[in-house]
Amino acid sequence: MIPTEGNTIVIQAEMSGPIPAEVPAIAKKGQDVHIPHCYILRFDANGKITRLDAYWDNTVLNSIQASAV
C-alpha cells in the first residue's frame, strides 16, 4: 500500500502464476507470467468504496497472446 491523503488508498500488486492450458489464443500455456497492477480505491465517510480504478501492464498481456500471423 502507498500512503495517500484523505479517502484514497493506492495498492501496487503483481498477479503471477502459470497460464492454464485451456485458455484460448494464448501462446505461452503453462508458463509463469508476472503482471504488475495498480489499484486506486476511494472511500466515503462510512468506509464504503465509492470508486475503484485498476491499471495493469498490457505489454505483458500482449506478449503472451498467440501471433495473428
C-alpha positions as CSV (number, residue, x, y, z in Angstrom):
1,M,0.0,0.0,0.0
2,I,1.1,3.5,-0.8
3,P,0.1,6.1,1.8
4,T,-2.1,8.9,0.5
5,E,-4.2,11.7,1.9
6,G,-7.9,11.8,2.6
7,N,-10.1,9.0,1.5
8,T,-7.8,7.3,-1.1
9,I,-5.7,4.2,-1.0
10,V,-3.2,3.1,-3.7
11,I,-2.2,-0.5,-3.9
12,Q,0.5,-2.0,-6.1
13,A,0.3,-5.7,-6.7
14,E,1.7,-8.4,-9.0
15,M,-0.6,-11.1,-10.4
16,S,1.5,-14.1,-11.2
17,G,1.3,-17.8,-12.0
18,P,1.1,-20.3,-14.8
19,I,-1.2,-19.7,-17.8
20,P,-3.8,-22.5,-17.8
21,A,-3.6,-24.9,-20.8
22,E,-7.3,-24.4,-21.6
23,V,-7.2,-20.6,-22.2
24,P,-7.7,-20.0,-26.0
25,A,-5.4,-17.7,-28.1
26,I,-2.6,-17.8,-25.6
27,A,0.9,-18.8,-26.8
28,K,2.6,-19.4,-23.5
29,K,0.4,-22.0,-22.0
30,G,1.9,-23.4,-18.8
31,Q,4.5,-20.7,-18.5
32,D,4.6,-18.3,-15.5
33,V,3.7,-14.7,-16.1
34,H,4.0,-11.7,-13.8
35,I,1.7,-8.8,-14.5
36,P,2.1,-5.6,-12.4
37,H,-1.2,-4.0,-11.3
38,C,-2.2,-0.8,-9.5
39,Y,-5.5,-0.2,-7.7
40,I,-6.7,3.2,-6.6
41,L,-9.6,3.0,-4.1
42,R,-11.7,5.9,-2.9
43,F,-14.0,5.6,0.2
44,D,-16.9,7.6,1.6
45,A,-17.3,8.8,5.2
46,N,-18.7,5.3,6.2
47,G,-15.7,3.4,4.8
48,K,-17.5,2.1,1.7
49,I,-15.7,2.0,-1.6
50,T,-17.1,4.7,-3.9
51,R,-14.7,4.2,-6.8
52,L,-12.1,1.7,-7.9
53,D,-9.6,2.3,-10.7
54,A,-7.4,-0.5,-11.9
55,Y,-4.3,-0.4,-14.1
56,W,-2.1,-3.1,-15.4
57,D,0.8,-3.6,-17.9
58,N,-0.7,-4.5,-21.3
59,T,2.7,-5.2,-22.8
60,V,2.9,-8.3,-20.6
61,L,-0.6,-9.4,-21.7
62,N,0.3,-8.8,-25.4
63,S,3.5,-10.9,-25.1
64,I,1.5,-14.0,-24.0
65,Q,-1.0,-13.9,-26.9
66,A,-0.6,-16.1,-29.9
67,S,0.5,-14.3,-33.1
68,A,-2.1,-13.4,-35.6
69,V,0.4,-14.0,-38.4
